[in-house]
């Protein structure tokens, strides 16, 4: 299947609070297609969807929110503390997510498409990308960003961080590292340099 693709994929990733969405918006402003797997997952787990029915069959009605869609907070509290349950969820969600973004990427008509995949390194065996761009910021800054954005406790954010691969390993495995702890202009410059290198 991969050889039949008419486009190449850049996996845009990074730990919680690393600035992935900001970098994604900067890429969109340059005319690139940027697909967010979290957005796709929300769409796939709406009330009454076939994927949600599969999840409920495995995890129970407890995972449903008041509107009948997936309660992502409940699900996260369950799977991030149990590797087996996380794998069970991934087996349901990941194939459907990949089908969705490959379909959209193919329809884009672009040579390069960016896919925002927060846990790319943790699920790398089931994801095929041509390049990896890592968004990076020091842990303390990422923690502050995530607490401010999500309204979550420090303990909750740190628990999620502890379930992710160490930054040092991610850096070694990435083709491009975009530091997001500076000014917006600095991030923009890094993106433009990375794009120029990729297209060269």
C-alpha positions as CSV (number, residue, x, y, z in Angstrom):
1,X,0.0,0.0,0.0
2,X,2.7,2.5,0.9
3,X,4.3,2.3,-2.6
4,X,1.0,3.3,-4.1
5,X,0.9,6.6,-2.3
6,X,1.1,9.7,-4.4
7,X,2.1,11.8,-1.4
8,X,4.6,11.6,1.4
9,X,3.8,12.0,5.1
10,X,5.6,14.0,7.7
11,X,4.7,12.8,11.2
12,X,4.5,16.0,13.4
13,X,4.9,15.0,17.0
14,X,6.1,16.0,20.4
15,X,5.2,15.5,24.1
16,X,2.3,17.2,25.8
17,X,2.6,21.0,25.7
18,X,5.4,20.9,23.1
19,X,3.7,23.3,20.7
20,X,2.5,20.8,18.0
21,X,-0.7,22.7,17.3
22,X,1.1,26.0,16.9
23,X,3.6,24.5,14.5
24,X,0.7,22.9,12.7
25,X,-1.1,26.3,12.2
26,X,2.2,27.8,10.9
27,X,2.4,25.0,8.3
28,X,-1.2,25.5,7.3
29,X,-0.5,29.2,6.8
30,X,2.1,28.2,4.3
31,X,-0.5,26.2,2.4
32,X,0.3,22.7,3.7
33,X,-2.4,20.2,4.6
34,X,-2.1,19.4,8.3
35,X,-4.3,16.6,9.7
36,X,-4.7,16.2,13.5
37,X,-5.3,12.6,14.6
38,X,-7.0,13.8,17.8
39,X,-9.6,15.7,15.7
40,X,-10.0,12.6,13.6
41,X,-10.4,10.4,16.7
42,X,-13.1,12.7,18.1
43,X,-15.0,12.5,14.8
44,X,-14.7,8.7,14.8
45,X,-16.0,8.4,18.4
46,X,-19.1,10.5,18.1
47,X,-22.4,9.1,19.5
48,X,-23.6,6.2,17.5
49,X,-20.5,5.7,15.4
50,X,-19.4,2.1,14.6
51,X,-16.0,2.7,16.1
52,X,-17.6,3.9,19.4
53,X,-19.7,0.8,19.4
54,X,-16.6,-1.4,19.2
55,X,-15.0,0.6,22.1
56,X,-18.1,0.2,24.3
57,X,-18.1,-3.6,23.5
58,X,-14.6,-3.8,24.9
59,X,-14.6,-1.2,27.7
60,X,-18.3,-0.9,28.7
61,X,-20.9,1.9,28.7
62,X,-19.0,3.5,31.5
63,X,-16.9,5.2,28.8
64,X,-19.8,7.1,27.3
65,X,-20.3,10.8,28.1
66,X,-23.7,12.4,28.7
67,X,-24.0,13.2,25.0
68,X,-23.4,9.6,24.1
69,X,-20.0,10.2,22.6
70,X,-16.7,8.8,24.1
71,X,-15.7,10.4,27.4
72,X,-12.1,11.0,26.6
73,X,-11.1,11.9,30.1
74,X,-12.5,8.6,31.5
75,X,-10.9,6.7,28.7
76,X,-7.5,8.4,29.3
77,X,-7.6,7.6,33.0
78,X,-8.1,3.9,32.2
79,X,-5.8,3.3,29.3
80,X,-2.8,5.4,30.5
81,X,-2.5,3.3,33.6
82,X,-2.9,0.0,31.9
83,X,-0.7,-0.9,28.9
84,X,-3.0,-3.8,27.9
85,X,-6.1,-1.7,27.8
86,X,-4.1,1.0,25.9
87,X,-3.2,-1.6,23.2
88,X,-6.8,-2.8,23.0
89,X,-8.0,0.8,22.4
90,X,-5.2,1.3,19.8
91,X,-6.2,-1.8,17.9
92,X,-9.7,-0.3,17.5
93,X,-8.8,3.3,16.8
94,X,-5.5,3.4,14.9
95,X,-6.6,1.5,11.7
96,X,-9.7,3.8,11.4
97,X,-7.6,6.9,12.0
98,X,-5.0,5.9,9.5
99,X,-7.7,5.1,6.9
100,X,-9.2,8.6,7.5
101,X,-6.0,10.6,7.1
102,X,-4.7,8.6,4.2
103,X,-8.0,9.3,2.4
104,X,-7.8,13.0,3.0
105,X,-4.1,13.2,2.2
106,X,-4.7,11.5,-1.1
107,X,-7.5,13.9,-1.9
108,X,-5.3,16.9,-1.1
109,X,-3.2,16.6,-4.3
110,X,-0.1,17.7,-2.4
111,X,3.3,16.0,-2.4
112,X,3.8,16.4,1.3
113,X,1.1,16.1,4.0
114,X,1.7,16.7,7.7
115,X,-0.1,14.4,10.2
116,X,-0.1,15.6,13.8
117,X,0.4,12.4,15.8
118,X,1.1,13.1,19.5
119,X,2.2,9.5,20.4
120,X,4.0,8.8,17.2
121,X,7.0,7.2,18.8
122,X,4.9,5.1,21.2
123,X,2.9,3.6,18.4
124,X,5.6,3.8,15.6
125,X,5.2,0.1,14.7
126,X,1.7,0.8,13.4
127,X,2.4,4.1,11.7
128,X,4.3,4.6,8.4
129,X,5.7,8.1,7.9
130,X,8.4,9.4,5.6
131,X,9.8,12.0,7.9
132,X,9.5,12.8,11.6
133,X,9.3,16.4,12.9
134,X,9.6,16.7,16.6
135,X,8.3,19.8,18.5
136,X,10.5,20.3,21.5
137,X,10.4,22.4,24.6
138,X,11.9,21.8,28.1
139,X,9.8,19.7,30.4
140,X,9.1,22.6,32.9
141,X,7.7,24.8,30.1
142,X,5.6,22.0,28.7
143,X,4.2,21.3,32.1
144,X,3.2,24.9,32.6
145,X,1.6,25.1,29.2
146,X,-0.4,21.9,29.7
147,X,-1.6,22.9,33.1
148,X,-2.7,26.3,31.8
149,X,-4.4,24.8,28.7
150,X,-6.1,21.8,30.2
151,X,-6.8,23.0,33.7
152,X,-5.3,19.8,35.0
153,X,-3.2,19.2,38.1
154,X,0.5,19.0,38.0
155,X,0.3,15.4,39.1
156,X,-2.1,14.5,36.3
157,X,0.1,16.1,33.6
158,X,3.3,14.5,35.0
159,X,1.6,11.1,35.0
160,X,0.9,11.5,31.3
161,X,4.4,12.7,30.6
162,X,5.8,9.6,32.4
163,X,3.9,7.4,30.0
164,X,5.6,9.0,27.0
165,X,9.1,8.2,25.6
166,X,12.0,10.4,26.9
167,X,12.7,13.5,24.9
168,X,16.3,12.5,24.4
169,X,15.3,9.3,22.6
170,X,12.7,11.2,20.5
171,X,15.4,13.7,19.4
172,X,17.7,10.9,18.3
173,X,14.9,9.4,16.2
174,X,13.7,12.6,14.5
175,X,14.6,14.0,11.2
176,X,13.9,17.6,12.3
177,X,13.6,19.1,15.8
178,X,11.6,22.3,16.1
179,X,12.3,24.1,19.4
180,X,9.2,25.9,20.5
181,X,10.6,27.6,23.7
182,X,11.6,30.8,21.8
183,X,9.9,33.6,20.0
184,X,7.3,32.9,17.3
185,X,9.7,34.3,14.8
186,X,12.3,31.8,15.8
187,X,9.9,28.9,15.4
188,X,8.8,30.3,12.0
189,X,12.5,30.4,10.9
190,X,13.1,26.8,11.9
191,X,10.0,25.7,10.0
192,X,11.1,27.5,6.8
193,X,14.6,26.0,7.1
194,X,13.2,22.5,7.6
195,X,10.8,22.9,4.6
196,X,13.6,24.1,2.4
197,X,15.8,21.1,3.4
198,X,12.9,18.7,2.9
199,X,12.1,19.9,-0.6
200,X,15.8,20.1,-1.7
